[in-house]
Amino acid sequence: MSRLNSYRELEHLREQLRSKRKDITTTIMICGGTGCHASGSQNVIQTIQEELSRQGLDSKVRLCVTGCHGFCEQGPVMVIEPGNLFYCHVSAEDAFEIVHLTIMQGEVIERLLYTDPVSGRKVRTESEIPFYVSQDRQILSQNRGVDPCSIEDYIVAGGYSALTRVVNNGFSPEDIIAEITSSDLRGRGGGGFPTGRKWIECKEAHGDEKYVICNADEGDPGAYMDRCVLEGNPHLVLEGMMIGARAVGANKGYIYVRNEYPLAVKHARIAVDQARTLGLLGENILGSSFSFDVNIARGGGAFVCGESTALMASIEGKVGEPRPKDVHTAIDGLYHKPTVLNNVETWANVPSIILKGSSWFASKGTERSKGTKILALTGRIKNTGLVEIPLGTSIHEVVFDIGGGAVNGNAIKAVQTGGPSGGCLPVGKFDLPIDFDVLHEAGSMIGSGGMVVMDDESCMVDVAKYFLTFLQNESCGKCLPCRVGIDRMLEIITDITEGRGRPEQLDLLEELGDTISQTALCGLGRTASNPVLSTLRYFRSEYEEHIKDRKCSAGVCKALITYMVDPEKCNGCGVCLRVCVHNAITGNKKEVHVINTQLCQKCGICRSECKFDAIKVV
Amino acid sequence: MLQYVNVNIDGAIIKATKGTTVLDTAIEYGICIPHLCHVPYLSDIGACRLCIVEHVVNGRSKITTSCTLNVEEGMVIRTNTERIRKLRRNLAELLVAQAPNSRAIQDIAVRCGVKEVRYPFRNEDCVLCGRCVRVCTEIWKARAIGFVGRGKDRHVDFPFGIRPDFCKQCGSCIQLCPMTIPPCNGPMKPGEERLCGQCESQMIVADQIPGSCVWCELGEGFACGRYA
């Protein structure tokens, strides 16, 4: 393909590509995202491809390896159009059947259909699956049908139309900013800072050079929204960045992506190269006066480099440590030049706002939080994966309607939102709408969108300990409250979980958490105490139970629990005896077994292996 | 020509040189803001967080370090409010629990009103204030020492742990180190840590007039007005 010199040439190319694809009767969309890749989608893709060429269907059937569809738990997943047929848990052995029965004869293979865990019935099409029904997939739906490695796919799907709009003379940078400002788009990375205000600040700042950066350094445990968007639709992010650069007057951009996301790095690189070949990046884009280029900067995996100033230091080649932000990075950012830094998801929202208008975007969501948000729903629920919901949806809806409720009939106790910077909200707060300000007031935050559901087998003290351990390892160590404060908090919590807790330590914990959140240097430090403060606020009784009764009712804190055999349920089958690696279980066949508490390491293997539920935790 | 701005620090309208920090201005006018990592001739990194102040903007106060905050016309700063004193005391408590074996740290703790330490003492040799690293990098341009590691593993070391040729052993790093000043009763043994004996008499002053000067030993390093 040659360089495009005007927006008319782009439209022409789009028409050409579309007419080329007229003959295609069937499209198979297989998820090639990381989740499905791990479940073996690569084999499936290969065998289906081979089978299609053997049958001579290459020109009629398009096999499209897409980015993440969101329903990672059921991976590898595939959707066949027309018919919107949804197959899950597909393996390479099914490829032959899929091609011969479904593609050639139009039959549905019952075995591969999705079974709804709530009602137990088979679901035929993607649009009927309860997991998808309750969502509003504005960004994730653009992953469908687009091969992330192919700019043609993106152009056919209507990509870069927003770009043509803004490089045209009719749409000035001021118009872009006005549109973004009136859409009330807020940063999706965690802070929820109004994007429009950031852009205005950067546009008005003095500087011969300005930068735009895409923050794809996602490091929260259990969250992978940005990864999937960048992996699944890198051109969408690029287009957003181009519009942002046009708006603030930047000529250079960076995508800062973790090196641990190899697929995201690869796809972003391919996308940038393809856009350069077409002249969508580089000098005089589409024949206009606008020049812009993007570089990929790879991060070494430090959690703290997701913080804006640390990220910029890292791009500059310095140690990734935050610096005081008394002046916004929009004025004094990368190389001390005005810089706009936005999250992947924020950038991905921009093209649709320009195309469909700010009022369309603002029609979704609540008073102060507009649009949709992608959440990574994980934990002890039936359906896990990426969900996209309009802001303002209640937590209850996400956990029970989309997530399908708890597994194994357990009761759901809490939900942890916002990763290590967020907090835990109890079931009583599930009516709260997912909204930047509401969750913040409740002591948690949307953050980047991680959502971990916990049931009554989770100990909240242990959850707080887990996040503190994570933060202690990921703290850069520059400032005292974060480095030492988190360490001391962890020390106290470890005391509590190991049965050495004292009642006055709870107040100390609260005071220390408050000190950290007010005095730490960077945003990550300031929110680092949230997991502890929110669990203390809503689950204080659990802490008190650990301290006063030396008990962990969830059966998680090893120092406070004992494993024992229920003599009424044990029938002496001997399974536990065989699986115990510490030889702590004794007993004769057909007799009640006994656990030697001295030898028992509380690993829990016997409990999970016992078919009669005879091993108890006290 | 020097330009001046008017800054309100603790109610006093102060004529401050444009381009200086709030901390420098306050010290120049004899308002003591406790600090550790700040050295007048080095760049400020805001690591110890002891010099926090309330910066009142549009009626809302924001907590920030005064060493990294530049003076601006009409700025309102509060250095000695109840809230600040409490936060500072908690920070100093964390600090002194890390390194009770330093007179400088002990004095800072007393100055910030720490009366009891609620954490087990640790006897670390370094509080990572970064004075040594900055003097080596910025004044001598030697870069012979630097921070290594992240978080809990962060420490000051030579490149790859070997003393390089470009370390001239000038000793500037040692001179600036707050850990080189032992507390009055000699180094404390592990398990016997306490807040320094001499400071207890000073504590009475600190009690009666919160936030007042206790003639801390590190005054010279502070470039405190008293020692000027």
Interface residues (C-beta under 8 A of the other chain):
Chain A: A302 V304 V319 R323 P324 D326 Q472 N473 E474 S475 C476 G477 K478 C479 L480 P481 R483 V484 G485 D487 R488 E491 L508 E511 L512 T515 Q518 T519 A520 L521
Chain B: I45 G46 A47 C48 R49 L50 I52 I63 T64 T65 T68 L69 N70 L87 N90 L91 L94 L95 A97 Q98 R118 Y119 P120 V127 L128 F147 G149 R150 G151 K152 D153 R154
